[in-house]
Amino acid sequence: MMKLQGHEAAVWAVQLMPDHGLMLTGSADRTIKMWKAGACQMTFTGHSDCVRGLAVLSALEFLSCSNDSTIRRWMCTGECLQVYTGHTSFIYSIAALPDDCGSFVSVGEDRSLRIWKGGECSQTITLPAQSVWCVTCLSNGDIVAGSSDGIARVFTASEERFASEEELKLFDAEVASHAIPAEAASGQLGDVKLEDLPGPEALLRPGDRSAQTKLIRRGNIIECHQWNGMETRWDKVTIFMVQAIDYLVHS
């Protein structure tokens, strides 16, 4: 039917605001755009890294989450109402809870699902996976999160839908077995700060010169890419596991 053109990098999130016939898009160019009838009505700026997720709160407000580890609450007229902090790494997905109170949930690279109420994080649930990629809320208030281990898990506040005691113990054991080492949890491995390394979106920007190198992070893997000036592309030259970085930076 139409093309919405205007972002300068990959588009990673789309949401509708049907009350006003509006569409929202979030992009690796760090902006959110609001569209109507195929035309861009407004561009929202504020995130310092890629916008990964969007969620509509009401006819006038929406949320965005980003690789900059923040969530922002916006008025559709352009104002940023609040910035939420708590995640310690990339935030991949966000969804509104069906309680009409502005509550929402978010998930990210720090392995957590976070529930936000009254403008604050009210609960953090750690999952036994490297990354929690996506989240949605069901009409009954249950929360479904999908993660890098190929499993979708459903969480509920209704006691009648709780898993058995045996299943809950197994879940707790799985979480404990995936504990993050203290050094990695601090975001520092040797001289390298994990939070300072960009994600794959950094490869969308061309290099400044041939043979320029760039480190990026994909989960617990660090990749080294080199700019190929002849073919105008980034070539992957090697990969390192996060656990090996401390040795590599001192070698």
Contacts in CASP RR format, 6 or more apart in sequence:
PFRMAT RR
TARGET T0000
AUTHOR 0000-0000-0000
METHOD contacts of the structure
MODEL  1
MMKLQGHEAAVWAVQLMPDHGLMLTGSADRTIKMWKAGACQMTFTGHSDC
VRGLAVLSALEFLSCSNDSTIRRWMCTGECLQVYTGHTSFIYSIAALPDD
CGSFVSVGEDRSLRIWKGGECSQTITLPAQSVWCVTCLSNGDIVAGSSDG
IARVFTASEERFASEEELKLFDAEVASHAIPAEAASGQLGDVKLEDLPGP
EALLRPGDRSAQTKLIRRGNIIECHQWNGMETRWDKVTIFMVQAIDYLVH
S
2 38 0 8 1.000
4 23 0 8 1.000
4 25 0 8 1.000
4 33 0 8 1.000
4 35 0 8 1.000
4 38 0 8 1.000
4 40 0 8 1.000
6 33 0 8 1.000
6 40 0 8 1.000
7 25 0 8 1.000
7 26 0 8 1.000
7 27 0 8 1.000
7 29 0 8 1.000
7 31 0 8 1.000
7 33 0 8 1.000
8 27 0 8 1.000
8 29 0 8 1.000
9 27 0 8 1.000
9 28 0 8 1.000
9 29 0 8 1.000
9 50 0 8 1.000
9 201 0 8 1.000
9 204 0 8 1.000
10 27 0 8 1.000
10 28 0 8 1.000
10 201 0 8 1.000
10 204 0 8 1.000
11 25 0 8 1.000
11 26 0 8 1.000
11 27 0 8 1.000
11 28 0 8 1.000
12 26 0 8 1.000
12 27 0 8 1.000
12 28 0 8 1.000
12 50 0 8 1.000
12 51 0 8 1.000
12 52 0 8 1.000
12 53 0 8 1.000
13 24 0 8 1.000
13 25 0 8 1.000
13 26 0 8 1.000
13 27 0 8 1.000
13 51 0 8 1.000
13 52 0 8 1.000
13 53 0 8 1.000
13 54 0 8 1.000
13 64 0 8 1.000
14 23 0 8 1.000
14 24 0 8 1.000
14 25 0 8 1.000
14 26 0 8 1.000
14 54 0 8 1.000
15 23 0 8 1.000
15 24 0 8 1.000
15 54 0 8 1.000
15 55 0 8 1.000
15 56 0 8 1.000
15 62 0 8 1.000
16 22 0 8 1.000
16 23 0 8 1.000
16 24 0 8 1.000
16 56 0 8 1.000
17 23 0 8 1.000
17 24 0 8 1.000
17 56 0 8 1.000
17 59 0 8 1.000
17 62 0 8 1.000
17 76 0 8 1.000
19 59 0 8 1.000
20 36 0 8 1.000
20 59 0 8 1.000
20 76 0 8 1.000
21 36 0 8 1.000
22 34 0 8 1.000
22 35 0 8 1.000
22 36 0 8 1.000
22 41 0 8 1.000
22 76 0 8 1.000
23 34 0 8 1.000
23 35 0 8 1.000
23 36 0 8 1.000
23 38 0 8 1.000
24 32 0 8 1.000
24 33 0 8 1.000
24 34 0 8 1.000
24 35 0 8 1.000
24 54 0 8 1.000
24 56 0 8 1.000
24 62 0 8 1.000
25 32 0 8 1.000
25 33 0 8 1.000
25 35 0 8 1.000
25 54 0 8 1.000
26 32 0 8 1.000
26 33 0 8 1.000
26 51 0 8 1.000
26 53 0 8 1.000
26 54 0 8 1.000
26 64 0 8 1.000
27 33 0 8 1.000
27 50 0 8 1.000
27 51 0 8 1.000
28 50 0 8 1.000
28 51 0 8 1.000
28 201 0 8 1.000
28 204 0 8 1.000
29 50 0 8 1.000
30 45 0 8 1.000
30 46 0 8 1.000
30 47 0 8 1.000
30 48 0 8 1.000
30 49 0 8 1.000
30 50 0 8 1.000
30 51 0 8 1.000
30 66 0 8 1.000
31 43 0 8 1.000
31 44 0 8 1.000
31 45 0 8 1.000
31 47 0 8 1.000
31 51 0 8 1.000
32 43 0 8 1.000
32 44 0 8 1.000
32 47 0 8 1.000
32 51 0 8 1.000
32 54 0 8 1.000
32 64 0 8 1.000
32 74 0 8 1.000
33 40 0 8 1.000
33 42 0 8 1.000
33 43 0 8 1.000
33 44 0 8 1.000
34 40 0 8 1.000
34 41 0 8 1.000
34 42 0 8 1.000
34 43 0 8 1.000
34 44 0 8 1.000
34 76 0 8 1.000
35 41 0 8 1.000
42 78 0 8 1.000
44 64 0 8 1.000
44 74 0 8 1.000
44 78 0 8 1.000
44 80 0 8 1.000
46 72 0 8 1.000
46 80 0 8 1.000
47 64 0 8 1.000
47 66 0 8 1.000
47 68 0 8 1.000
47 70 0 8 1.000
47 72 0 8 1.000
48 66 0 8 1.000
48 68 0 8 1.000
49 66 0 8 1.000
49 67 0 8 1.000
49 68 0 8 1.000
49 198 0 8 1.000
50 66 0 8 1.000
50 67 0 8 1.000
50 199 0 8 1.000
50 201 0 8 1.000
51 64 0 8 1.000
51 65 0 8 1.000
51 66 0 8 1.000
52 65 0 8 1.000
52 66 0 8 1.000
52 67 0 8 1.000
52 90 0 8 1.000
52 91 0 8 1.000
52 92 0 8 1.000
52 93 0 8 1.000
53 64 0 8 1.000
53 65 0 8 1.000
53 66 0 8 1.000
53 91 0 8 1.000
53 92 0 8 1.000
53 93 0 8 1.000
53 94 0 8 1.000
54 62 0 8 1.000
54 63 0 8 1.000
54 64 0 8 1.000
54 65 0 8 1.000
54 94 0 8 1.000
55 62 0 8 1.000
55 63 0 8 1.000
55 94 0 8 1.000
55 95 0 8 1.000
55 96 0 8 1.000
55 104 0 8 1.000
56 62 0 8 1.000
56 63 0 8 1.000
56 96 0 8 1.000
57 63 0 8 1.000
57 73 0 8 1.000
57 96 0 8 1.000
57 102 0 8 1.000
57 104 0 8 1.000
58 102 0 8 1.000
60 75 0 8 1.000
60 76 0 8 1.000
60 77 0 8 1.000
61 73 0 8 1.000
61 74 0 8 1.000
61 75 0 8 1.000
61 76 0 8 1.000
61 81 0 8 1.000
62 73 0 8 1.000
62 74 0 8 1.000
62 76 0 8 1.000
63 71 0 8 1.000
63 72 0 8 1.000
63 73 0 8 1.000
63 74 0 8 1.000
63 94 0 8 1.000
63 96 0 8 1.000
63 104 0 8 1.000
64 71 0 8 1.000
64 72 0 8 1.000
64 74 0 8 1.000
64 94 0 8 1.000
65 71 0 8 1.000
65 72 0 8 1.000
65 91 0 8 1.000
65 92 0 8 1.000
65 93 0 8 1.000
65 94 0 8 1.000
65 106 0 8 1.000
66 72 0 8 1.000
66 90 0 8 1.000
66 91 0 8 1.000
67 90 0 8 1.000
67 91 0 8 1.000
67 198 0 8 1.000
67 199 0 8 1.000
67 201 0 8 1.000
69 85 0 8 1.000
69 86 0 8 1.000
69 87 0 8 1.000
69 88 0 8 1.000
69 89 0 8 1.000
69 90 0 8 1.000
69 91 0 8 1.000
69 195 0 8 1.000
70 83 0 8 1.000
70 84 0 8 1.000
70 85 0 8 1.000
70 87 0 8 1.000
70 91 0 8 1.000
71 83 0 8 1.000
71 84 0 8 1.000
71 85 0 8 1.000
71 87 0 8 1.000
71 91 0 8 1.000
71 94 0 8 1.000
71 104 0 8 1.000
71 106 0 8 1.000
71 116 0 8 1.000
72 80 0 8 1.000
72 82 0 8 1.000
72 83 0 8 1.000
72 84 0 8 1.000
73 80 0 8 1.000
73 81 0 8 1.000
73 82 0 8 1.000
73 83 0 8 1.000
73 84 0 8 1.000
74 80 0 8 1.000
74 81 0 8 1.000
75 81 0 8 1.000
82 119 0 8 1.000
84 116 0 8 1.000
84 119 0 8 1.000
84 121 0 8 1.000
86 114 0 8 1.000
86 121 0 8 1.000
87 106 0 8 1.000
87 108 0 8 1.000
87 110 0 8 1.000
87 112 0 8 1.000
87 114 0 8 1.000
88 110 0 8 1.000
88 187 0 8 1.000
88 195 0 8 1.000
89 108 0 8 1.000
89 109 0 8 1.000
89 110 0 8 1.000
89 194 0 8 1.000
89 195 0 8 1.000
90 108 0 8 1.000
90 109 0 8 1.000
90 199 0 8 1.000
91 106 0 8 1.000
91 107 0 8 1.000
91 108 0 8 1.000
91 109 0 8 1.000
92 107 0 8 1.000
92 108 0 8 1.000
92 109 0 8 1.000
92 131 0 8 1.000
92 132 0 8 1.000
92 133 0 8 1.000
92 134 0 8 1.000
93 106 0 8 1.000
93 107 0 8 1.000
93 108 0 8 1.000
93 132 0 8 1.000
93 133 0 8 1.000
93 134 0 8 1.000
93 135 0 8 1.000
94 104 0 8 1.000
94 105 0 8 1.000
94 106 0 8 1.000
94 107 0 8 1.000
94 135 0 8 1.000
95 104 0 8 1.000
95 105 0 8 1.000
95 106 0 8 1.000
95 135 0 8 1.000
95 136 0 8 1.000
95 137 0 8 1.000
95 143 0 8 1.000
96 102 0 8 1.000
96 103 0 8 1.000
96 104 0 8 1.000
96 137 0 8 1.000
97 103 0 8 1.000
97 104 0 8 1.000
97 105 0 8 1.000
97 115 0 8 1.000
97 137 0 8 1.000
97 141 0 8 1.000
97 143 0 8 1.000
98 137 0 8 1.000
98 138 0 8 1.000
98 139 0 8 1.000
98 141 0 8 1.000
99 141 0 8 1.000
101 117 0 8 1.000
101 118 0 8 1.000
102 117 0 8 1.000
102 118 0 8 1.000
103 115 0 8 1.000
103 116 0 8 1.000
103 117 0 8 1.000
103 118 0 8 1.000
104 115 0 8 1.000
104 116 0 8 1.000
105 113 0 8 1.000
105 114 0 8 1.000
105 115 0 8 1.000
105 116 0 8 1.000
105 135 0 8 1.000
105 137 0 8 1.000
105 143 0 8 1.000
106 113 0 8 1.000
106 114 0 8 1.000
106 116 0 8 1.000
106 135 0 8 1.000
107 113 0 8 1.000
107 114 0 8 1.000
107 132 0 8 1.000
107 133 0 8 1.000
107 134 0 8 1.000
107 135 0 8 1.000
107 145 0 8 1.000
107 146 0 8 1.000
108 131 0 8 1.000
108 132 0 8 1.000
108 133 0 8 1.000
109 131 0 8 1.000
109 132 0 8 1.000
109 219 0 8 1.000
111 126 0 8 1.000
111 127 0 8 1.000
111 128 0 8 1.000
111 129 0 8 1.000
111 130 0 8 1.000
111 131 0 8 1.000
111 132 0 8 1.000
111 178 0 8 1.000
111 180 0 8 1.000
112 124 0 8 1.000
112 125 0 8 1.000
112 126 0 8 1.000
112 127 0 8 1.000
112 132 0 8 1.000
113 124 0 8 1.000
113 125 0 8 1.000
113 127 0 8 1.000
113 132 0 8 1.000
113 135 0 8 1.000
113 143 0 8 1.000
113 145 0 8 1.000
113 155 0 8 1.000
114 121 0 8 1.000
114 123 0 8 1.000
114 124 0 8 1.000
114 125 0 8 1.000
115 121 0 8 1.000
115 122 0 8 1.000
115 123 0 8 1.000
115 124 0 8 1.000
115 125 0 8 1.000
115 143 0 8 1.000
116 122 0 8 1.000
125 155 0 8 1.000
126 175 0 8 1.000
127 145 0 8 1.000
127 147 0 8 1.000
127 153 0 8 1.000
127 175 0 8 1.000
128 149 0 8 1.000
128 171 0 8 1.000
128 174 0 8 1.000
128 175 0 8 1.000
128 177 0 8 1.000
128 178 0 8 1.000
129 147 0 8 1.000
129 148 0 8 1.000
129 149 0 8 1.000
129 150 0 8 1.000
129 151 0 8 1.000
129 178 0 8 1.000
130 147 0 8 1.000
130 148 0 8 1.000
130 149 0 8 1.000
130 219 0 8 1.000
130 220 0 8 1.000
131 147 0 8 1.000
131 148 0 8 1.000
131 219 0 8 1.000
132 145 0 8 1.000
132 146 0 8 1.000
132 147 0 8 1.000
132 148 0 8 1.000
133 146 0 8 1.000
133 147 0 8 1.000
133 148 0 8 1.000
134 145 0 8 1.000
134 146 0 8 1.000
135 143 0 8 1.000
135 144 0 8 1.000
135 145 0 8 1.000
135 146 0 8 1.000
136 143 0 8 1.000
136 144 0 8 1.000
137 143 0 8 1.000
137 144 0 8 1.000
138 144 0 8 1.000
140 156 0 8 1.000
140 158 0 8 1.000
141 156 0 8 1.000
141 157 0 8 1.000
142 154 0 8 1.000
142 155 0 8 1.000
142 156 0 8 1.000
142 158 0 8 1.000
142 161 0 8 1.000
143 154 0 8 1.000
143 155 0 8 1.000
143 156 0 8 1.000
144 152 0 8 1.000
144 153 0 8 1.000
144 154 0 8 1.000
144 155 0 8 1.000
145 152 0 8 1.000
145 153 0 8 1.000
145 155 0 8 1.000
146 152 0 8 1.000
146 153 0 8 1.000
147 153 0 8 1.000
156 162 0 8 1.000
162 168 0 8 1.000
163 171 0 8 1.000
181 243 0 8 1.000
183 189 0 8 1.000
183 190 0 8 1.000
183 246 0 8 1.000
184 194 0 8 1.000
184 242 0 8 1.000
184 243 0 8 1.000
187 193 0 8 1.000
187 194 0 8 1.000
187 195 0 8 1.000
188 194 0 8 1.000
189 242 0 8 1.000
189 245 0 8 1.000
189 246 0 8 1.000
189 249 0 8 1.000
190 245 0 8 1.000
190 246 0 8 1.000
190 249 0 8 1.000
190 250 0 8 1.000
191 249 0 8 1.000
191 250 0 8 1.000
192 222 0 8 1.000
192 245 0 8 1.000
192 249 0 8 1.000
194 217 0 8 1.000
194 242 0 8 1.000
197 215 0 8 1.000
197 216 0 8 1.000
197 217 0 8 1.000
197 222 0 8 1.000
198 214 0 8 1.000
198 216 0 8 1.000
198 217 0 8 1.000
199 216 0 8 1.000
199 217 0 8 1.000
199 218 0 8 1.000
200 216 0 8 1.000
200 218 0 8 1.000
202 214 0 8 1.000
202 216 0 8 1.000
203 214 0 8 1.000
203 216 0 8 1.000
203 225 0 8 1.000
203 234 0 8 1.000
206 227 0 8 1.000
206 232 0 8 1.000
207 214 0 8 1.000
207 227 0 8 1.000
207 229 0 8 1.000
207 234 0 8 1.000
208 227 0 8 1.000
209 227 0 8 1.000
209 229 0 8 1.000
210 227 0 8 1.000
210 228 0 8 1.000
210 229 0 8 1.000
210 230 0 8 1.000
211 226 0 8 1.000
211 227 0 8 1.000
212 226 0 8 1.000
212 227 0 8 1.000
213 224 0 8 1.000
213 225 0 8 1.000
213 226 0 8 1.000
213 227 0 8 1.000
213 237 0 8 1.000
214 224 0 8 1.000
214 225 0 8 1.000
214 226 0 8 1.000
214 227 0 8 1.000
214 234 0 8 1.000
215 222 0 8 1.000
215 223 0 8 1.000
215 224 0 8 1.000
215 225 0 8 1.000
216 222 0 8 1.000
216 223 0 8 1.000
216 225 0 8 1.000
217 223 0 8 1.000
219 242 0 8 1.000
220 241 0 8 1.000
220 242 0 8 1.000
220 243 0 8 1.000
221 239 0 8 1.000
221 240 0 8 1.000
221 241 0 8 1.000
221 242 0 8 1.000
222 239 0 8 1.000
222 240 0 8 1.000
222 241 0 8 1.000
222 242 0 8 1.000
222 245 0 8 1.000
223 236 0 8 1.000
223 238 0 8 1.000
223 239 0 8 1.000
223 240 0 8 1.000
224 236 0 8 1.000
224 237 0 8 1.000
224 238 0 8 1.000
224 239 0 8 1.000
224 240 0 8 1.000
225 234 0 8 1.000
225 235 0 8 1.000
225 236 0 8 1.000
225 237 0 8 1.000
226 234 0 8 1.000
226 235 0 8 1.000
226 237 0 8 1.000
227 233 0 8 1.000
227 234 0 8 1.000
227 235 0 8 1.000
228 234 0 8 1.000
228 235 0 8 1.000
240 248 0 8 1.000
END
